[in-house]
Amino acid sequence: MGEKHILTSKDIERCFYEGSKVLFITKGTIILPGAQDLIKSTNIKIVRVDDDGEMKGYLKECFEKNGITDEEVCNRIIKMIKEKLTEKRGEKDCN
């Protein structure tokens, strides 16, 4: 079973003050109630890196907003990002 991590309100505050709009977390991350409240009030988007559907959906949305429509290019970018995030698996990473 994967390692559990805890996401606190201080983590959300740090991301917010750094200007982050998205927080990538793993499936095993426990989000404390105070952190959940701050996520809602700051509109920080939470993306679970080990949920392929969620991750791909978020990235494809970003591609569309930026005019990237070539499916092969999108899939290669998704693969590279997934590999990079997998290297950091378990770390809280504000982006």
KAZI-V876349 format. One record per backbone hydrogen bond with DSSP energy under -0.5 kcal/mol. CO is the residue of the C=O (numbers start at 1). NH is the residue of the N-H. E is the energy in kcal/mol with one decimal. If there is no record, write none. Layout:
co:CO nh:NH e:E
co:CO nh:NH e:E
//
This chain:
co:5 nh:30 e:-4.1
co:6 nh:8 e:-0.6
co:7 nh:32 e:-2.2
co:8 nh:12 e:-1.6
co:9 nh:13 e:-2.7
co:10 nh:14 e:-2.4
co:11 nh:15 e:-2.1
co:12 nh:16 e:-2.8
co:13 nh:17 e:-2.8
co:14 nh:18 e:-1.5
co:15 nh:20 e:-2.7
co:16 nh:19 e:-1.5
co:21 nh:45 e:-3.0
co:22 nh:95 e:-2.1
co:23 nh:25 e:-0.5
co:23 nh:47 e:-2.4
co:24 nh:93 e:-1.3
co:25 nh:49 e:-2.7
co:26 nh:29 e:-1.9
co:28 nh:5 e:-0.8
co:29 nh:31 e:-0.6
co:30 nh:7 e:-3.4
co:30 nh:32 e:-0.7
co:32 nh:35 e:-0.5
co:32 nh:36 e:-2.2
co:33 nh:37 e:-2.3
co:34 nh:38 e:-1.9
co:35 nh:39 e:-2.5
co:36 nh:40 e:-2.0
co:37 nh:41 e:-2.1
co:38 nh:42 e:-2.2
co:39 nh:43 e:-1.1
co:39 nh:44 e:-1.0
co:45 nh:23 e:-3.0
co:45 nh:47 e:-0.5
co:47 nh:25 e:-2.4
co:47 nh:49 e:-0.7
co:48 nh:51 e:-1.5
co:50 nh:52 e:-0.8
co:51 nh:55 e:-3.0
co:52 nh:56 e:-2.9
co:53 nh:57 e:-2.3
co:54 nh:58 e:-2.3
co:55 nh:59 e:-2.4
co:56 nh:60 e:-2.9
co:57 nh:61 e:-1.9
co:58 nh:62 e:-1.9
co:59 nh:63 e:-2.6
co:60 nh:64 e:-2.6
co:61 nh:65 e:-2.0
co:62 nh:66 e:-1.2
co:63 nh:66 e:-0.6
co:63 nh:68 e:-2.7
co:64 nh:67 e:-1.4
co:67 nh:69 e:-0.8
co:69 nh:71 e:-0.5
co:70 nh:74 e:-2.6
co:71 nh:75 e:-2.6
co:72 nh:76 e:-2.1
co:73 nh:77 e:-2.5
co:74 nh:78 e:-2.7
co:75 nh:79 e:-2.2
co:76 nh:80 e:-2.3
co:77 nh:81 e:-2.7
co:78 nh:82 e:-2.7
co:79 nh:83 e:-2.3
co:80 nh:84 e:-2.3
co:81 nh:85 e:-2.8
co:82 nh:86 e:-2.1
co:83 nh:87 e:-1.5
co:84 nh:88 e:-0.9
co:86 nh:89 e:-1.1
co:88 nh:91 e:-2.6
co:91 nh:93 e:-0.5
co:93 nh:24 e:-1.7
//
